[in-house]
Each structure stands twice: as C-alpha cells, then as structure tokens.
Amino acid sequence: MPEMPELEAHAERLTAQFDGRVLSGFTPFNFTALKTAQPEPSAAFGHRLLGVGRRGKYLLLRFEPVTFVVHLMQGGRLLPETPRPGKPLSMKPRGGQARFTFDAPDDHIEDEPAALLLTEQGKERRAGVWCVPSAESFSAPPLDKLGPEAATISADELSTLFAANSMRVHGFLRNQRMVAGIGRRLANEVCHRARISPFATTGKLGADGAARVADAIHGCIAESLEFERSRGDMSSSKDRPSAMHSRTGDPCPVCGDAVRAVEYSGYTVNYCPTCQTGGRVLADNTTSKFLK
Ligand SMILES: [Zn+2]
C-alpha cells in the first residue's frame, strides 16, 4: 500500500498538473466508490482545483465549497487521463472506480489531461472518495480520527503517545490513529533504523526510545520522499528501496546479518536480529503454529 512519501510526491505531481483547473464532472463507476451522501459532488462543479493535498494516506482534491478525500487502499491509483484526438474518454475504464473531469485549461495545450481517474486493481473495491465540506475536511470522517502526521511528529509527542498506548511498536506505527502515514514497509524500516525490536512494547521505550523512533521516522520518510520525488509516477512496492522490508534472507546493509521474517496473515514483519533484538531470532508465527 502506498505510504506517506508515495502519496505526498503524488499529490505534488497532481498539483503541478491540475492546479487551477475547473471541475466539470464527477462520475462514480460503482455504488461503493462514493462513500458520502451529502454534500453532493456537484457542489464543486465550475470551481477551480485549489491544489491536491495529503493527510495520512489520503489525498485531498480541494475545491470550494467541498473537498474530495481519496483513499487508494492497496491497489488504487489516481491517474491523469488524456483522451486520444477525436475519441471521448471510455465510460468503462479498466479498473475504474470514479472519474473527475475537468474543463480544458485556459491556456490550452495539446495532450493536456482531461480527467483524473481513480482505478483499483483486484476485486476488493475498497478504494473510495469522500465528499466533505472544505471547512471541516480535517474534522469530518474519514480524516477526523487520524493521529499526528508522521513526518512532523516530535519526540515529545511520540513519547506521550507511547506512554498512553502500550502496544507493540510495529503495530503502533501502522495504526493511523496513533501516527498517520506509515504502513508495513516504513514500520519495518523505522524499527530497523531505530535499532528497536518490532515487538518492543511502546509503554516501556521511554523518552529515549521515543526520540530514537521519531528520528528514524523522519529519516526514513525523508529518504523515501527523495526517491519518490525523483520519479514521474508513483512507484510500485517492488521498486521502493528498503533495508528490511521484503528482504527476508538478504544481508542487513548495516551489519551483514540475515534479515529475518515473522509472518502474519496479510503482512510480514522483517527485522535484523543483530541490529534489533540482541541477536535473538523471534518465533515465526506461521512456523510455530505447526509446532504447537
Ligand atoms: Zn543488522
């Protein structure tokens, strides 16, 4: 799933391409694509895009008086669409969930994209769009319960949250109500950079542990953002650089020890025993299930 750096860079590219364009239409292609009943998306028709923002793992298409909040989930993408000369946009686009259509730009240039298409690969259809009043966009669902932004959370804020929410640090990092923008890949990378076990208890990490984790969050995000900004489109998960994530069996780039894995249904926790657990190899969930 794309995380904060991928979405942030994507929002920047979309702003460069679409800022100031006038919205002419919004078309959901199935009944799950639009998650809200009121206000109506048509409230934004005829209004100029005031940039594409981001909060946590959501993209925000800002207009007055409404903002469209978009979640890409696992396999979603928000793609510029440029019709071929003389051909209208397809009304059954492959994987299409919803489409934002724009008027031709004032300074009409050939091959200018005419629309933004929300697509989702696979059958889950969990990607979606919320239409919310712009003045309340951060205080209304789905953004209202998000924790502080990962890129700017301070060591003190993190320390307070750690003390109040005792849980495994890997789970804490992925919990959007605790800190917003981190997913499985960054959680693996942050724990490794902080030299903390992914299964360490947040309540026991103290102010020093929180400071290390905050530093690691900022460092990992800055590197990922630099990589992502160097690209012309959003990376796929296999392209993203990592020291731990999806590196089971590879040598740790810091110490050379083999990267280990603990498997859960749907995701894998990767870690380096030498860097993170004092050399201890943690029980692999899938393996130990059969040993019981
Ligand atoms: Zn290591």
Boltz pocket constraint, residues with backbone or C-beta under 6 A from the ligand:
constraints:
  - pocket:
      binder: B
      contacts: [[A, 252], [A, 253], [A, 254], [A, 255], [A, 256], [A, 257], [A, 272], [A, 273], [A, 274], [A, 275], [A, 276]]
      max_distance: 6.0
